[in-house]
Amino acid sequence: MAKTILIADDEPDMADFLRTALEAEGFAVESAASADAIVAKLKTVNPDLILLDMGMPGLNPVTPAQMVREKTRTKAKIIIMTGRDIAKEQKEGHLKGSDGALQKGAGMDAILNKVKEVLG
């Protein structure tokens, strides 16, 4: 059975890019474009992984993964996607609740490698 990934990103081009690449790798893909949409989606879907845009509307921009976990009680792995400096975000505790981070704009190989690494 295919692993399910929830793409949580408010940028349609990024979400479409990720969906196309992940489906080509055999993943089942769902999407949400806001914090409210994430909460609603997680009531009906139990993803293995959430690719979470750090700057999505309605999310706490300081600790978005922690916010998603607290609001939904999801056990899914969470990878934060950000355009910010990942090392700085880690040092400041902004990645709390996540299982990893990806630089937005990273190539698809880097994204797929991180997804596969986190999913095991």
N, C-alpha and C positions, 0 to 999 in steps of 0.2 A: 504494500500500500504506500502511495506517495506521501511524503512528508508535506505538511501544509505550512505555508508562510503567509503571514499577514503583512502587507506593505502599508505602512502608516505614513503617508506623505501627502502634503497638500499641493505639491507641484505635479500636475497631470503628466508632463513630459517625463519626469523622473519616474513616476509610478509606472507609466507605460513601458519605459525602457527596462525597468527591473522585472516587470511582469513577463515581458517577452523573453528575456534571458533566463529567468528562473523556470518558466514553463518549458523552455527548450531543454533544460537539464532534468526534466521530469518531476518538478515540484508542482503541487497544487497551490494556487495563489488566490488570495482574497485581498481586498484593499479597503482602506478607510482614509478619508481626507480631513478629518478633524478629531479632536479629543472625544467629542460626543459620539462620532461614528465608530471610534475604537471601542468605546464602552458598549454600544449597541451590537457591534459585530461579535464581540467576545461573549455575548449572551447566547449566540447561536453557533459559533465556530470555536473549536478548540485547537488553535494553531500550535505547531511545534516551535515556531520561531516568529518573532515580530521584528521587522526592520522598521525602526522608529526614527522619524525625522525629529531632531532635537528642537527645531523651531516651528513646530506645528501649532496652528491656532488652538487656543484653549488648554494647552499643556503648560505646566510649570516649566519655564525655560531653564531653570537651575538644575532640577532633578526630574526630568520627564519620565524616565523608566520607573523610578520609585513611585511617581504619581500614578502611572498606569497600573502598577502592581497593587497599590493601595486601593484604587477605585474598582478594580476588577478581580483581584485575587488570582490572577492568571499565574499558571506555573510555566508558561511558555518561556523559552529563552528569548532575550531581548538584545538586539544589536542596535546601538545608537548610530545614526548617520548624521554627520555634522560638517559644516564648512569651517568650523572653528579649529583651533589648535588642540588636537586630542590629548597630548601630554599635559597641557595646561588645564584642560577640562577635568582630566583624571586627578591631577594634583589638587584642584579646588573642590573635588568631591562631586562634580556635576554628573558623573557617570554612575553614581550610586544606584544600585538596583539592576544594572545592565550586566550582560555577559560578554560585552566587548563593544568596540567602536570602530567605525569606518569613516574615512575622510570622504565627504561628498566629492564626486568627480574622480574618485579612484576608478581605475579600469575594471571592466567586467571580470577579468581573471582574479583580481584582488578581492572583489566582492564575493565571487563564487567560492574562492578559497576560504574566506572568513566564514561564510555561511556553512560550508561543509565542516570546518574546524569546530564551530560552536555546536552544530548538530551531532557531531561525533561520528 
